[in-house]
Amino acid sequence: MKNFIESIAKQLVDLPDEVVVEEALRDGKVVIKVKVAHTDIGKVIGKKGRTAFALRTIASAVGKKNGKKVLVELEDTAPPD
């Protein structure tokens, strides 16, 4: 799941080398944290959150197929000084 989300996120951004995806278990759920460059966070969220919603929907569908609940959290890195 982690590699799948990472490959999608890298296709969406201008700085794919700065994409970091972490996977952890929290309260019986798989939490996937996607970190992107500060300048790319808008590309991952999309207009009115549509891209983020689609990413979460895909992750949820794949998780359900495997019998797991999946949450996707988006985060940007600190802005440059």
FIVEXLO-179519 format. One record per atom (N, C-alpha, C): residue number from 1; residue in one letter; atom name; x, y, z. Coordinates in pm, 1 decimal, decimal comma. Example, Ala and Ser with C-alpha at 12.3 -4.5 7.8 and 13.67 -1.06 7.14 Angstrom:
2
NUTOR	1	A	N	1319,0	-569,0	780,0 $
NUTOR	1	A	CA	1230,0	-450,0	780,0 $
NUTOR	1	A	C	1320,0	-330,0	780,0 $
NUTOR	2	S	N	1285,0	-225,0	708,0 $
NUTOR	2	S	CA	1367,0	-106,0	714,0 $
NUTOR	2	S	C	1290,0	3,0	787,0 $
//
This chain:
81
NUTOR	1	M	N	82,6	-118,7	0,0 $
NUTOR	1	M	CA	0,0	0,0	0,0 $
NUTOR	1	M	C	87,3	125,4	0,0 $
NUTOR	2	K	N	190,8	125,8	82,3 $
NUTOR	2	K	CA	280,1	240,7	93,0 $
NUTOR	2	K	C	342,0	275,3	-43,0 $
NUTOR	3	N	N	392,5	175,2	-111,6 $
NUTOR	3	N	CA	456,5	198,2	-241,7 $
NUTOR	3	N	C	355,6	249,0	-345,0 $
NUTOR	4	F	N	234,7	199,6	-338,1 $
NUTOR	4	F	CA	130,4	241,5	-430,0 $
NUTOR	4	F	C	98,6	390,4	-412,8 $
NUTOR	5	I	N	76,0	433,2	-289,4 $
NUTOR	5	I	CA	45,5	573,0	-259,8 $
NUTOR	5	I	C	164,9	661,6	-294,1 $
NUTOR	6	E	N	284,6	613,3	-265,0 $
NUTOR	6	E	CA	405,2	690,2	-294,9 $
NUTOR	6	E	C	419,1	713,8	-445,4 $
NUTOR	7	S	N	393,4	612,5	-525,1 $
NUTOR	7	S	CA	407,0	629,0	-670,2 $
NUTOR	7	S	C	304,3	727,5	-724,8 $
NUTOR	8	I	N	183,6	726,3	-671,6 $
NUTOR	8	I	CA	82,1	822,8	-715,1 $
NUTOR	8	I	C	123,6	964,1	-675,2 $
NUTOR	9	A	N	165,9	981,5	-551,3 $
NUTOR	9	A	CA	204,6	1114,0	-502,5 $
NUTOR	9	A	C	320,9	1170,9	-582,6 $
NUTOR	10	K	N	417,3	1087,3	-616,8 $
NUTOR	10	K	CA	533,1	1135,0	-692,6 $
NUTOR	10	K	C	494,1	1181,2	-832,6 $
NUTOR	11	Q	N	388,8	1123,7	-888,6 $
NUTOR	11	Q	CA	342,4	1164,4	-1020,8 $
NUTOR	11	Q	C	270,0	1298,7	-1017,1 $
NUTOR	12	L	N	219,4	1336,4	-901,1 $
NUTOR	12	L	CA	141,1	1459,1	-889,1 $
NUTOR	12	L	C	225,3	1584,9	-866,4 $
NUTOR	13	V	N	344,3	1570,5	-811,8 $
NUTOR	13	V	CA	421,8	1685,9	-764,8 $
NUTOR	13	V	C	534,4	1725,3	-860,5 $
NUTOR	14	D	N	587,8	1846,6	-838,2 $
NUTOR	14	D	CA	701,6	1894,5	-916,2 $
NUTOR	14	D	C	834,5	1844,8	-860,3 $
NUTOR	15	L	N	837,9	1816,5	-730,0 $
NUTOR	15	L	CA	960,4	1770,3	-663,9 $
NUTOR	15	L	C	940,5	1628,6	-609,0 $
NUTOR	16	P	N	941,4	1528,2	-697,2 $
NUTOR	16	P	CA	913,1	1390,9	-651,4 $
NUTOR	16	P	C	1017,5	1335,3	-554,8 $
NUTOR	17	D	N	1139,8	1386,9	-558,6 $
NUTOR	17	D	CA	1242,6	1337,5	-466,5 $
NUTOR	17	D	C	1214,3	1377,0	-321,9 $
NUTOR	18	E	N	1127,6	1474,4	-301,6 $
NUTOR	18	E	CA	1095,8	1521,0	-166,5 $
NUTOR	18	E	C	972,9	1452,0	-107,4 $
NUTOR	19	V	N	913,0	1361,8	-182,2 $
NUTOR	19	V	CA	797,0	1288,2	-131,7 $
NUTOR	19	V	C	844,0	1178,7	-36,6 $
NUTOR	20	V	N	787,5	1179,5	83,1 $
NUTOR	20	V	CA	818,6	1077,4	183,7 $
NUTOR	20	V	C	686,2	1018,1	230,1 $
NUTOR	21	V	N	676,9	886,2	225,6 $
NUTOR	21	V	CA	554,3	818,6	268,1 $
NUTOR	21	V	C	589,5	724,6	383,3 $
NUTOR	22	E	N	516,9	740,8	492,7 $
NUTOR	22	E	CA	536,4	655,8	610,8 $
NUTOR	22	E	C	406,8	579,9	638,6 $
NUTOR	23	E	N	422,0	455,2	679,5 $
NUTOR	23	E	CA	305,6	371,8	709,6 $
NUTOR	23	E	C	315,4	324,9	853,5 $
NUTOR	24	A	N	206,0	336,4	927,5 $
NUTOR	24	A	CA	205,6	295,4	1067,6 $
NUTOR	24	A	C	67,7	240,8	1103,7 $
NUTOR	25	L	N	60,8	167,4	1211,5 $
NUTOR	25	L	CA	-66,0	117,9	1264,6 $
NUTOR	25	L	C	-106,6	204,7	1383,0 $
NUTOR	26	R	N	-233,1	249,1	1382,6 $
NUTOR	26	R	CA	-283,5	328,8	1493,5 $
NUTOR	26	R	C	-426,5	286,3	1519,6 $
NUTOR	27	D	N	-452,3	237,4	1636,7 $
NUTOR	27	D	CA	-586,8	193,4	1676,1 $
NUTOR	27	D	C	-646,1	92,0	1578,4 $
NUTOR	28	G	N	-563,5	1,0	1530,5 $
NUTOR	28	G	CA	-609,0	-102,8	1439,5 $
NUTOR	28	G	C	-628,9	-57,0	1296,0 $
NUTOR	29	K	N	-587,6	65,1	1265,8 $
NUTOR	29	K	CA	-601,3	119,4	1130,4 $
NUTOR	29	K	C	-463,4	143,2	1071,4 $
NUTOR	30	V	N	-453,1	129,0	941,4 $
NUTOR	30	V	CA	-328,5	159,9	871,8 $
NUTOR	30	V	C	-331,2	309,0	839,6 $
NUTOR	31	V	N	-231,8	381,2	889,6 $
NUTOR	31	V	CA	-221,9	524,9	865,5 $
NUTOR	31	V	C	-104,4	548,4	771,8 $
NUTOR	32	I	N	-133,8	610,4	659,0 $
NUTOR	32	I	CA	-29,8	642,4	561,6 $
NUTOR	32	I	C	-12,6	793,4	561,0 $
NUTOR	33	K	N	106,3	837,5	601,9 $
NUTOR	33	K	CA	136,0	980,3	606,4 $
NUTOR	33	K	C	219,2	1015,3	484,3 $
NUTOR	34	V	N	168,7	1108,4	404,4 $
NUTOR	34	V	CA	235,4	1152,3	282,4 $
NUTOR	34	V	C	290,4	1292,7	307,3 $
NUTOR	35	K	N	421,9	1305,5	301,5 $
NUTOR	35	K	CA	486,9	1435,1	319,3 $
NUTOR	35	K	C	541,0	1480,6	184,5 $
NUTOR	36	V	N	507,2	1604,0	146,9 $
NUTOR	36	V	CA	554,0	1660,8	21,4 $
NUTOR	36	V	C	614,9	1798,0	48,7 $
NUTOR	37	A	N	686,2	1850,7	-50,1 $
NUTOR	37	A	CA	744,9	1983,4	-37,7 $
NUTOR	37	A	C	634,5	2086,7	-17,3 $
NUTOR	38	H	N	668,4	2192,2	53,8 $
NUTOR	38	H	CA	572,5	2298,8	83,9 $
NUTOR	38	H	C	507,4	2353,8	-43,5 $
NUTOR	39	T	N	585,4	2364,2	-149,4 $
NUTOR	39	T	CA	533,9	2419,0	-274,8 $
NUTOR	39	T	C	442,6	2322,2	-349,0 $
NUTOR	40	D	N	443,2	2194,6	-312,1 $
NUTOR	40	D	CA	363,8	2093,1	-381,6 $
NUTOR	40	D	C	237,1	2051,2	-308,8 $
NUTOR	41	I	N	213,0	2101,3	-189,0 $
NUTOR	41	I	CA	98,5	2054,5	-112,0 $
NUTOR	41	I	C	-33,7	2082,0	-184,4 $
NUTOR	42	G	N	-40,9	2193,1	-255,0 $
NUTOR	42	G	CA	-162,8	2224,8	-329,6 $
NUTOR	42	G	C	-191,2	2126,3	-441,5 $
NUTOR	43	K	N	-87,1	2074,4	-501,4 $
NUTOR	43	K	CA	-104,2	1977,2	-609,7 $
NUTOR	43	K	C	-158,7	1844,8	-557,5 $
NUTOR	44	V	N	-119,9	1809,6	-436,5 $
NUTOR	44	V	CA	-166,5	1683,6	-377,4 $
NUTOR	44	V	C	-309,3	1698,5	-324,3 $
NUTOR	45	I	N	-342,0	1817,3	-275,8 $
NUTOR	45	I	CA	-477,6	1841,2	-226,3 $
NUTOR	45	I	C	-574,0	1861,2	-342,2 $
NUTOR	46	G	N	-534,5	1939,7	-440,7 $
NUTOR	46	G	CA	-618,6	1963,9	-557,2 $
NUTOR	46	G	C	-726,5	2067,6	-531,3 $
NUTOR	47	K	N	-796,3	2104,9	-636,9 $
NUTOR	47	K	CA	-904,2	2202,9	-624,4 $
NUTOR	47	K	C	-1016,4	2144,8	-539,7 $
NUTOR	48	K	N	-1054,0	2220,3	-439,9 $
NUTOR	48	K	CA	-1161,0	2181,5	-346,7 $
NUTOR	48	K	C	-1134,0	2045,4	-282,3 $
NUTOR	49	G	N	-1006,9	2004,5	-276,1 $
NUTOR	49	G	CA	-971,4	1879,0	-210,1 $
NUTOR	49	G	C	-1001,5	1754,6	-290,8 $
NUTOR	50	R	N	-1028,7	1770,5	-418,3 $
NUTOR	50	R	CA	-1070,6	1655,8	-500,3 $
NUTOR	50	R	C	-959,8	1552,4	-518,0 $
NUTOR	51	T	N	-836,8	1597,8	-536,9 $
NUTOR	51	T	CA	-726,7	1502,6	-554,6 $
NUTOR	51	T	C	-702,2	1425,3	-426,3 $
NUTOR	52	A	N	-701,6	1495,4	-313,2 $
NUTOR	52	A	CA	-683,1	1428,8	-183,6 $
NUTOR	52	A	C	-796,4	1329,4	-158,1 $
NUTOR	53	F	N	-918,5	1368,2	-191,4 $
NUTOR	53	F	CA	-1033,5	1279,5	-173,4 $
NUTOR	53	F	C	-1017,8	1153,2	-257,8 $
NUTOR	54	A	N	-973,8	1171,4	-383,2 $
NUTOR	54	A	CA	-954,8	1056,8	-471,8 $
NUTOR	54	A	C	-845,9	964,4	-419,0 $
NUTOR	55	L	N	-737,0	1022,1	-370,7 $
NUTOR	55	L	CA	-627,7	942,4	-314,5 $
NUTOR	55	L	C	-675,9	862,1	-194,1 $
NUTOR	56	R	N	-753,2	926,4	-109,2 $
NUTOR	56	R	CA	-807,5	856,8	8,7 $
NUTOR	56	R	C	-907,3	748,5	-30,4 $
NUTOR	57	T	N	-986,4	774,4	-132,8 $
NUTOR	57	T	CA	-1084,6	676,0	-179,1 $
NUTOR	57	T	C	-1015,9	551,5	-233,9 $
NUTOR	58	I	N	-912,1	572,3	-313,4 $
NUTOR	58	I	CA	-837,0	459,0	-368,7 $
NUTOR	58	I	C	-773,4	378,0	-256,2 $
NUTOR	59	A	N	-709,5	446,2	-161,7 $
NUTOR	59	A	CA	-643,8	377,5	-49,9 $
NUTOR	59	A	C	-746,4	300,0	32,2 $
NUTOR	60	S	N	-862,0	359,8	54,7 $
NUTOR	60	S	CA	-966,9	293,3	131,8 $
NUTOR	60	S	C	-1018,1	168,9	60,2 $
NUTOR	61	A	N	-1036,7	178,5	-71,2 $
NUTOR	61	A	CA	-1086,0	64,2	-148,5 $
NUTOR	61	A	C	-986,2	-51,5	-146,5 $
NUTOR	62	V	N	-858,7	-20,1	-163,7 $
NUTOR	62	V	CA	-755,9	-125,3	-159,8 $
NUTOR	62	V	C	-749,3	-185,5	-19,9 $
NUTOR	63	G	N	-760,2	-100,9	81,7 $
NUTOR	63	G	CA	-758,3	-150,3	219,8 $
NUTOR	63	G	C	-874,9	-242,5	249,3 $
NUTOR	64	K	N	-994,4	-204,6	203,9 $
NUTOR	64	K	CA	-1112,6	-288,7	226,2 $
NUTOR	64	K	C	-1096,1	-425,2	161,5 $
NUTOR	65	K	N	-1034,7	-426,6	44,7 $
NUTOR	65	K	CA	-1012,4	-553,5	-24,2 $
NUTOR	65	K	C	-922,5	-644,5	59,4 $
NUTOR	66	N	N	-831,3	-582,2	134,6 $
NUTOR	66	N	CA	-739,8	-658,6	220,5 $
NUTOR	66	N	C	-789,6	-668,5	364,2 $
NUTOR	67	G	N	-911,2	-622,2	390,2 $
NUTOR	67	G	CA	-969,8	-632,1	523,2 $
NUTOR	67	G	C	-913,0	-533,4	623,7 $
NUTOR	68	K	N	-865,7	-418,0	576,7 $
NUTOR	68	K	CA	-806,9	-318,3	665,8 $
NUTOR	68	K	C	-869,4	-182,1	641,2 $
NUTOR	69	K	N	-872,2	-101,6	745,3 $
NUTOR	69	K	CA	-915,7	37,4	731,6 $
NUTOR	69	K	C	-790,9	122,4	711,6 $
NUTOR	70	V	N	-792,6	204,7	609,1 $
NUTOR	70	V	CA	-675,0	283,9	573,6 $
NUTOR	70	V	C	-708,6	432,1	580,5 $
NUTOR	71	L	N	-622,8	507,7	646,2 $
NUTOR	71	L	CA	-634,6	653,0	653,0 $
NUTOR	71	L	C	-513,5	714,1	583,8 $
NUTOR	72	V	N	-534,9	821,2	508,6 $
NUTOR	72	V	CA	-425,4	891,3	442,0 $
NUTOR	72	V	C	-418,0	1032,3	499,6 $
NUTOR	73	E	N	-301,8	1068,1	551,9 $
NUTOR	73	E	CA	-277,7	1201,4	605,0 $
NUTOR	73	E	C	-178,1	1272,6	514,7 $
NUTOR	74	L	N	-206,1	1397,6	482,3 $
NUTOR	74	L	CA	-118,6	1477,1	397,3 $
NUTOR	74	L	C	-49,2	1583,1	482,5 $
NUTOR	75	E	N	77,3	1605,0	453,7 $
NUTOR	75	E	CA	156,5	1699,5	531,1 $
NUTOR	75	E	C	261,6	1761,4	440,0 $
NUTOR	76	D	N	289,7	1890,4	461,2 $
NUTOR	76	D	CA	396,5	1952,3	383,5 $
NUTOR	76	D	C	518,2	1973,8	472,1 $
NUTOR	77	T	N	632,5	1982,6	408,4 $
NUTOR	77	T	CA	755,4	2010,7	481,3 $
NUTOR	77	T	C	758,1	2158,8	514,5 $
NUTOR	78	A	N	846,6	2196,9	602,4 $
NUTOR	78	A	CA	856,0	2337,1	643,6 $
NUTOR	78	A	C	888,5	2424,6	523,8 $
NUTOR	79	P	N	826,8	2542,0	514,2 $
NUTOR	79	P	CA	856,4	2631,8	402,8 $
NUTOR	79	P	C	999,6	2682,6	410,8 $
NUTOR	80	P	N	1058,7	2711,9	297,0 $
NUTOR	80	P	CA	1196,8	2763,1	298,5 $
NUTOR	80	P	C	1201,6	2902,7	361,3 $
NUTOR	81	D	N	1313,9	2932,4	423,2 $
NUTOR	81	D	CA	1329,9	3064,0	488,4 $
NUTOR	81	D	C	1362,0	3172,7	391,1 $
//
